[in-house]
Amino acid sequence: MKHYIIDGNNVIHKSKPLSKLFIKDKQSPREKLIFKIEDFFQGRNVKITVHYDYFENVPIKASLVRIIYSDKKEADENIKKQIADEENRRNLIVVSSDNGIKTFARKCGCEVISSEDFIKQLLSREKVDEETIKTKQISNDNWNDIFKE
């Protein structure tokens, strides 16, 4: 089973809307990212761990995602430790744009996805869902009315 290890704060700071929100309120973008990740991976056979810097504020209810807060240290340390402790690192997919994490993960044989590419994947799913809705709306319309001469 693939296991995604996600550098949560790094992903937030690579997203303009989440990054802007983070300046005012750290909790809201954290929640939004978790909800988007859960929606994206719904029905897939994967494990997901999201690492956030600093302390937990209000607990985020997540059914698919394990959330780890770094407390007094940097989340990078926890991410590297989790990678190092993993028995089968070939199943790990590490999401971060932090050069130290990416280099460490690659040396350990993990797949690495940049935060920017991960955001694109999350958004492409959103676009696919919008297209599916539009297609269903069109298919539910009366085709004879649409193509009358």
Secondary structure in CASP SS format (residue, H / E / C, confidence):
PFRMAT SS
TARGET T0000
AUTHOR 0000-0000-0000
METHOD secondary structure of the structure
MODEL  1
M C 1.00
K E 1.00
H E 1.00
Y E 1.00
I E 1.00
I E 1.00
D E 1.00
G H 1.00
N H 1.00
N H 1.00
V H 1.00
I H 1.00
H H 1.00
K H 1.00
S C 1.00
K H 1.00
P H 1.00
L H 1.00
S H 1.00
K H 1.00
L H 1.00
F H 1.00
I H 1.00
K H 1.00
D C 1.00
K C 1.00
Q H 1.00
S H 1.00
P H 1.00
R H 1.00
E H 1.00
K H 1.00
L H 1.00
I H 1.00
F H 1.00
K H 1.00
I H 1.00
E H 1.00
D H 1.00
F H 1.00
F H 1.00
Q C 1.00
G C 1.00
R C 1.00
N C 1.00
V E 1.00
K E 1.00
I E 1.00
T E 1.00
V E 1.00
H E 1.00
Y E 1.00
D C 1.00
Y C 1.00
F C 1.00
E C 1.00
N C 1.00
V C 1.00
P C 1.00
I C 1.00
K C 1.00
A C 1.00
S C 1.00
L C 1.00
V E 1.00
R E 1.00
I E 1.00
I E 1.00
Y E 1.00
S C 1.00
D C 1.00
K C 1.00
K C 1.00
E C 1.00
A H 1.00
D H 1.00
E H 1.00
N H 1.00
I H 1.00
K H 1.00
K H 1.00
Q H 1.00
I H 1.00
A H 1.00
D H 1.00
E C 1.00
E C 1.00
N C 1.00
R H 1.00
R H 1.00
N H 1.00
L E 1.00
I E 1.00
V E 1.00
V E 1.00
S C 1.00
S C 1.00
D C 1.00
N H 1.00
G H 1.00
I H 1.00
K H 1.00
T H 1.00
F H 1.00
A H 1.00
R H 1.00
K H 1.00
C C 1.00
G C 1.00
C C 1.00
E E 1.00
V E 1.00
I E 1.00
S C 1.00
S H 1.00
E H 1.00
D H 1.00
F H 1.00
I H 1.00
K H 1.00
Q H 1.00
L H 1.00
L H 1.00
S H 1.00
R H 1.00
E H 1.00
K H 1.00
V H 1.00
D H 1.00
E H 1.00
E H 1.00
T H 1.00
I H 1.00
K H 1.00
T H 1.00
K H 1.00
Q H 1.00
I H 1.00
S H 1.00
N H 1.00
D C 1.00
N C 1.00
W H 1.00
N H 1.00
D H 1.00
I H 1.00
F C 1.00
K C 1.00
E C 1.00
END
